[in-house]
Amino acid sequence: MTAPLHEPTAEAAPNAAAEAAAAVPPGKAVQGRSLGRIAWERLKRDKLALTGGVIVVVLILVAVFAPFIADLAGQSPNEHHEDLIDPLFSTPTGSFGGMSGDHLLGVEPVSGRDVFARVVYGARISLLVGFLSAVVAVILGTVLGTLAGYFGGWLDALISRIMDMLLSFPQLLFIIALVSVMPNSLLGLSGTGVRLFVMILVIGFFGWPYVGRVVRGQTLSLREREYVDAARSLGAGRGYILFKELLPNLVAPIIVYSTMMIPTNILTEAALSFLGVGVKPPTASWGQMLSSALSYYESDPMYMIVPGLAIFVTVLAFNLFGDGVRDALDPKGSR
């Protein structure tokens, strides 16, 4: 009869565990990762999103330092160079719209203003309207969407009907009508300042229902979670639950929708300037440049290509970055 196999005793188990723990190198200890770090690591793997983010940062820097960049190029956005214009056809002399060492992107027909300087200054208008109108929409949408989703009842029904009503309005036509009847001075602003102020408010006001619907749906789901019930059982008030339990968990969808809303607002501003109800000359605007280029697209196609390419690159960069942020913040994403 063979002897039974040796079985480890209870006293040997702690020793084995201690030896296994000692065998793990100190630098290889498992560490927890925050949600922000996990999202950043996911975002770093998305090369297209990173490329879009870099372009967005560059565009913001160009808009902020537009005067310095224009001075560095030795040009002003409103300086005329009639000597570079063909007096017969009113188009720039030279090839590719008058491109040269002094005028990197050529000059405008008729006036001879430097296209590079006007594109750089036009970035300020587009990004300013895009960002600030998104801020207005996010603030209104977050506040009203959270209230509707958390309290429910008649308040939810009222806010939801207001959102449905605003979404049924033809936004562009309403903005055109409103901007057209605005006075030349308002709240201490005048001229371009009034038009920018009105565009930001109106675009943001008509954009908040899109954010509000997303936030309301997320709030309806979050208010039934266990940690919210636990906070209620411990005596937490509505203010604590809203600001400490719900809003932190709404940050991710709000950020994602904000990055997707900014390019839409930039296109809206360009459309308004193209139709002649945006900023007025001599203030530089990409949409205004496209509108002026319609009369010269055959004789001077570069004048249309340059601002059109600026709008295309800006919107594409924001969309790529927004898609990457959405995938990075989505815990159920596959990437």
N, C-alpha and C positions, 0 to 999 in steps of 0.2 A: 504494500500500500504506500503510495507516494505521499510525501509531506505536503501540506497545503501551502499555496503561494503566500509570500509575506505581504500583508496588508499594512498600509501606513496607519499609525496610531493617531489619536486626536492631538497628542503633543507635537507630532511632526508637522501638522498642517500649518501652524503659525510660522514655524521656521521656514517652510517652503515658500510661504507668501512673502516673508521678509527677504529671503534670498532673491526671489523674482523681482521685488521692488528695487533691491540694491543693484540688480543687473541692468535696470533701465538707466541710460545716461541722463544726467541732470538736464542737459539741453534739449532732450527729446520729450520732456513732460508735456502731457496733453493740456492745452490751454483753451478756455472758452473764447468764442469770438462774438463780438457785438453784431447787431443787425446791420449797422453802418459799414463795418469792416467786411462782412459777407457780401453786401451789395457792391462795395468798391472792388472786391476781388472778382466778382462776376462781371462788372463793367470793364475791368482791365482786359478781360479775355475777348471783348467785342471790339475789334480793330476799327470797324466802320463807325461805331459810336464814339470812340476816342478821337478819330479823325474829325468827325462832326463837332465834338466838343472843343478841339483845338481851333477849328475855324471860327466857332462862336466866340471864343476868348479873343482871337485876333480881331474880329469885327468889333467887339466891344472896345478894345484898346484903340482901334482906328477911330471910332466915334468919339471917344473921350479926348483923344489927342489930335483931333482933326485940325485945329489951327496950327499946331506944331508941325504936323506932317505936311500941310500945304506950304508952310513957310520953308520947310526943309527942301521941298521941290521947287521953291522959288516962284510960286504962283498964288493967286488969290481967286476965290470962286466967282467974284463979280468984276474982275478986271477984263476989259475988252481989248481984243487984239484985231482990229479991223484990217491991219496990214497983212494978216494971214488969210484973209477971205478973198476969194475971187469976186471982183465987183460985178461980173456979168451973171454968174450963177448963184452967188451968195453961199457958196460951199467952200470948205477949207482947201487951200492950195496944198499940193503934195499928196502923197499916197496915204491910204488908210486913215483918212480923216485928219490929216495934218500931224500925224505922229512924228515926234522928233525927240532929241535929247532934252529940250526945254519943256515939251508938252508930251508926256509919256503916253497918254491915251488920246492925243489929238485935241482939237478945239471944236467948239460948237459952230454950226452954220450961222451966218448973219452977224452974230455978236463976237465970235472968236474967243469966247470965254474958255478957260482950260477945263477939259472934261474930267481929268483926274481930280482936280481940286473940288469940283462940284459933286463927283461921286463920293469922295471922302466926306464932305459936309452932308450929303444926302443920307449917309449911313446914320448920322445923328438923329435925323427926323424919323426914319423908319424904326430904328431900335428904341427911340424914346416912346413913340406911340405904341409899339409892340409890347414893350415891357410894362409901361404904366397902365395901359388898358387891361393887360392881363392881371396886374395887381388889383385893380378895381373889381374885375370879375371874380377873382379868387376870394377876396374879402367878402363881397356880397354873397357869393355862392356858398362859401363855407359857413357863414353865420346863419343864413336862412335855411340851407340844406340840413345843417345839424339840428336846428330848432324843429324843423318839420319832421325829421326822422326820429328824434328823441321823444318829443311830446305827443306827436300823432294827433288824432282827433280833428277838431275843427281847424286848428292851426295848420296841420299838415294839408288838409283839403284846400285851405285858402292859399297857402304858398304854392302848392302844386298847380292850382288853376292859374295863378299869376304866371308861373313858369310856362304853362301851356300857351297862354295868351301871348307872351313875349316871343316865344318860339314861332308863333304863327305870323308875326310881323315880317314884312320884307325889309330886312335890316338895312341894306345898302340904300334903298330908295328913301327910307325914313331919315337916314343920316344926311343924305344929299339935301332933302327938304329942310332939315333943321339947321345945317351949317349955312345954307343959302340965306336964311333969314336972321342970322346972328348979327348983332350990332358990331361995330368996329372996335368998341372998347367995352370991357366987362371985367369987373373985380380987379381993377388996376392993370389989366392986360390990354394990349392993343395989337391990331394987325395979325401977324402970324401967331402970336401968343394966344389970342382968342380962339383961333381955328384949331390950334393944337389942343387947347383945354377942352373944347367942345368935342373934338374927335376922340380924345382919350375917355371922357366921361360917357359918351354915347356908345362907343364900341365896347367899353367895359360893361355898361348897363345891359346891353343886349347880349353880352357873352356870359353873364353870371348864371342864367338858367342851365347851361350845359354843365357847369361845375356843380350847381345846386343839385341836379339830378343824380350825379355820381355820388356826391357827399351824402345825400338823403338815403340812397340805397345802401351805402356802407354803414351809415348810422343805424338803419333798421336792423342790420345784421349784428352789429357790435353790441347794441343795447341788450341783446338776449344772451350774451356770453356769460360764462361762469364768474369771471372776475368782476363784472359789473354787478351781478347778483350778490357776490361776496361783499362788495363795497356797500351796497344798500343794506345788507344784513348787519354790517358794522356801524350803521348810522350815518353814512356819508350823504351829504346833501346833493341837490341837483347840480350846483355849481362845481363841486368837487368832481362829480362823475363826468361832467361835460369837459372840464379843463384838464383833469388828471388821468381819466380813463379813456375817453373817446377821442379827443383831439390828437393826442400823441399817435394813436393808431390810424388817424386819417391823414397824417403827413405824407405818407408814400403816395396814395392816389392823387392828392392835391399837387404834389411836385410833378408827378407824371403828366397830369392834365395841363399844368401850367406850361411845361416845355412844349406840349403839342399845340397850345393855344397861341403862343407868341408868333409863330410863322403865319398863322391865319390872320392875326391882327396886322402883321406887316403887309400882307397881300391886300388887306382891306384899305390900309392907308395908301398904298400904291395905286389902287383902283380909284380912290377918291381924288388923289392928285392928278391922275390920268384924265379923269372926267372934268377937272377944273374946279372942284369944290374943296380941295385940300389946301395946302399952304400955297401962298401966292408968290410969284416972282418979286424980287430976285432971290428969294430963299430957295436953296437947292433941294430937290426931291427927285428920287428915282422915277416915280410915276409921272411927274411933270416933265422930266427929260424924255421919257418914252412918248408922251403926248406931243411934244415939240418935234420929235424925230419922225412922226408920221409923214410930214411933208417932204422929207429928205431921205427916206429909206432906200430909194433907188440910186440917187447920186452920192449919198454918204451913208452907207449901211452901218459903218462902225459906230455912228452916233446912236443907233438903236441897239446894237449888239452889246455895247459896254454896260449901260444901265440895266438892260434885260438880263445880262449875265450876272450882274451884282445881285439882283433880286433872286435869280435862280439859285445861286450858290448859297445865299443867306437862308432861304427857305429850306433847301436840301440839307444844309448843315444842322439846322434846328430839328428837322424831322428825324435825321439819323441819330442825333444825340437823344432826342425824346424817346425813340424806339429802344435805344440802349438802356436808358434810365428805367423805362417801363419793365424791360426784361430783368434788369438787375434787382429791382425792388419787388418783383413778383416771386414770392417763395415757391409757387407751384410751377414756375417757368422751367423749361427744359435746358436752358443754357446756363 
